[in-house]
């Protein structure tokens, strides 16, 4: 069961990653609200941040008790869902690597 939650979360993280790359490439139009990345993050910072997030998600899902992993992944799925939908509504598109 946790595998499904992990996959959904990774898909949303990858969507957010590609949107954040778009934000990074268009600093005159958009700014980032993630306090870790800062207002105008570099592509390298964006790539490093989301790479770490995805690896951490996989490790957490594997090592945590299933109930805890499902609860945490569910909360992050809701958060990432809101973020990616808000970005899209604000005109942020996805930039592939």
N, C-alpha and C positions, 0 to 999 in steps of 0.2 A: 504493500500500500504506500509506503513512504517513497518508493521509486516514482510513482506518479506525481506526488507533490514536488519532489526534487526536480523532475523533468519540467514541470510547469514553471517552477520558480526560475530555473536556468533559462528557459525560453524568454520569460519576462525580463530577466537580467540582461540577456543578450539584446533584446529590443531596446531597453534603456541604454545599454552600451552604445548601440548604433545611433540612437537619438542624441546622446551626449557627445558623440563624435561630431554630429552635425552642429550642435551648439558650439563646440570648440572651434569648428571651421568657420563659423559665422558670428564672431564676437560683437560685430557692429549691430546685429539684429537680436541676439539672444544672450542671456546670462544664465549661469548655472546656480541652483539654489542649494546644492549639496555642500554643506560646510566643510567637508573633508577635501573636496576638489577645489573649492574656491569659485569665485565669480566667473573667471575666464581661464579654465584649465587648458593645459597643453594636451595635444593628442597622446603624448607619452604618458602623462599623468592619468588620463582617462583609460588608456589601455591597461596600465598597471593596476589601477583601482579595480576595474571590472574583472580582470584576470584573477586577482586575489579573491574577490567576492565569490566568483564561481567555484574556485578551488576550495574555499572555506565552506561553501554550501555543501559540496560533495563530501568533504571530510566530516562536517557536522552531522550530516544525514546518516553517514555510515557508523559514526562512533556514538551517537546519542541514542538513548532509549527511544523506541519508535513513537510512543505517545508524545514525548517532548519534541521530537523532530517534526512530527505532523503539526503540532501547535505552532511552533516557531516558523516553519515553512508556510503555513496558512496565513499567519500574520504578515509575513514578508510578501506573499503572493498578493494580498490585499493592497499593501503599500505600493508595490511595484505596478500593480494594475492601475491604481489611481495616478501614479507618476507618469506612466506611459500614455494613458488616455489624456491627461492634462497637457502633456507635451504635444501630443498630436493636435489637440484642439487649439493650441497656441501657435500652430504652424511649423512645429519641429518635425522634420522628416528623419529618415534613417540614412546614414552614410556607411557603406560597407568598407571594410579595410582595404 
